[in-house]
Amino acid sequence: MSAVLDVALRTVQPRRPRARRRSVRVAEVASAIVAAPIRYAVRPVTATDVVRRTCSSCPGGSRCCGSYSALCCTLPGGDNFGCPPNTFIGGWWQCNYGGTDLCGTTNMRYYLDCSMDSGHACPGGCHCGDNNCANFKTCCVVFRYGNCNTDIAGITPIQCRLVTCVIPCRIDCLDCDCSAAVDQTTCSHNAGCL
């Protein structure tokens, strides 16, 4: 009896991933038809490309078209408590913050870049955070301050950024040095989830 069941399971199991892939493709096509029916019908693009929002598919002045990388808390399943999988803290900088949101009591904000690990691709490539033109972009900027995790070589895309009110070189687990970069304009780099 168990041998028959074992053969039946091995025969049926490979079909489940195909059915799941098919349902994902159907969902992507349906989303593309709803999101941009004419573009999907007349241009040689995949359904995923139509659904994924990039600066070129956003109205002028959208956050996605700006120079900042997405804040980690604006990504699906993201938060402001740690970098996503397959990333590392590549560097940090600060600004004197005068707002009332996160770090309003310390008046200092420290921004940390979550850079992709070498050998890993950015999920979804360069696009708007959460495919929303109102969010900053993810995986588009290739840059590194280099004042954290100096044992990790290379410059890779930034998936997202974290914000802390404590200088990163005082947080042992981040492996950052105290060579500070200052950019006052980044104090406007904000999101409602901070």
N, C-alpha and C positions, 0 to 999 in steps of 0.2 A: 504494500500500500504506500509506504513512504517513498519508494523508488519511483512509482508512477507519479506521485505528487511532485517529487523533485524534478522529473523530466517535464512535467506540465508547467511548473514555475519557470524553468529555464527557457521554455518555448514562448511563454507569454511575456516575461519581463522585458526582453529587448524591444517589444512593440510599444511599451508605455512611453519611453522617451520620444519616439517618433510622433506619437499622438500628441504629446505635450508640445513638441516643437511646432507641429502643425497648428495647434490651437494658439500658440504664441504668434505665429505668422499671420493667422487669420485676424487676431486682435490688432496686430500692427497695421495690416491693410485697412481694416475698418477704421482705425484711428486716423490713418492718412487720408482716407476718403472724407471723414468728418472735418479734419483740420484744414485740408487744402485740396479739395476735390479736383479743381482744374489743374493745379500744379502737378498732382499725382497722375492725372490722366494724360497730360500733354508733354511732360518732361521725362527724360530717361533717368529716373531716380528710384531708389528703393523706398519702401514704406517707412523704414526706420529713419532715412534721411529727411523725409517730410515731417515726421513727428518730432525729431530732435530739433530743438530751437538753437540757432546760432545767431550771431550779430546780424548776418545778412538777411535773416528772416524776421528781424525785429524792427520796430519803428525807430527812427532817429532819436537820439537822446536816451535810449534804454540803458539801464545799468549794465546789461550784458555787453554793450558796445564800449564800455569804459575800459580803463586800464587796470582795474583791480581784479583779483581772483576771488572766487566765491568764498564766503564764510562757511565753514564746515556745517554749521547748524542749518543752513539753507538747502543742503543736499538731502536726498531721500534717505531717511534713517540716520542722518547725521546729528551731531550735537556740538557743544563747545567744550567737551571734556576730554577729547583725545582725537588723534588723527585716524583717518579711515585705514582699513587693512592695506598692506603693500605700500605704505608711505612712511616717511620719517621726518622729523623736524629738521629742516635744512637751514634755518636761520630765523632771526628775529629783528625787529626794530621797534621804536617807541614814538609816542607823541604825547604832548601835554594835553590831556582831555579835560574839557570844561563842561561836558554834558551831564545829564542826570541819569543816564542808563548805566550799564555795567562799567565799573571803575569811576563812577561819579564822585564817590567819597574819597578816592585816592588821588584823583586828578591825573593819573598816568595810565595809559593803555599800552600794552605790549602785544604786538601782532606776531604770530608764529606761522611760518610757512610749512604746510604738510606737502613735501615733495615726493614724487613717485620713486619707489625703489627701482634701481637699475634692473632692467630685464622684465619689468611689469608695464603693461600698457594702461593708459588711463581708461577707466570705464566710460564707454560712449564717446571717447575722443574729445576734441575741443567743442564745447557747447555751453549754453546758458545753464547755470545751476538749476536743477530740478526742471529743466526745459522751460523755464519761465523768463521772459525778457526783463522782468523786474528784478531778477537776481543777477549778481555778478557772474562772470564766466568761470568755468572750471576746465583745467587741463589745457589751457591755451597759452599761458605764460611760462616760458622756460627761463628761469633765473634762480640765482641762489646767493643770499648774503654770505653764507658759509661760516657763520659764527656758532653753529651747532653741529654736533656729530661730524667733526672734521675727519674722523677716521673713515667716513663713507665718501668715496670719490665720485666725481661727476656732477653734472648739472642736468636736472630732469624737470619735466613739467610740474607745476604746482597744482595739486588737485584742489586744495582749499586752505583756508587760514583759520587759526584759532585766536582768541583774544583772552589775555589774562591781565590781572591787576598787580601781579607780583613779577618783579624782574626775572626773566627766564634763567639767568645764571645762578639764581638762588633756589631754583627747583632742580634738585639733584637728578631726577630721572630724565630730564630733558637733554642733559649733556651739552649745555651751551656755555660759551664763555661770556665775559662781561663787556666785550667790545661792542658798544652800542651804536646803532645807526638811528638817526632821528629824522622823521618826516612828518611835519605838522599837518600836511594836507590829508594824511591818512586818518585823522580823527573823524573825518566824515565817512569813513569806511565802516558802515554800520548795518545792522539788520534787526528787525523786530524780535528775533529769537535770541538775541544776546541778553 
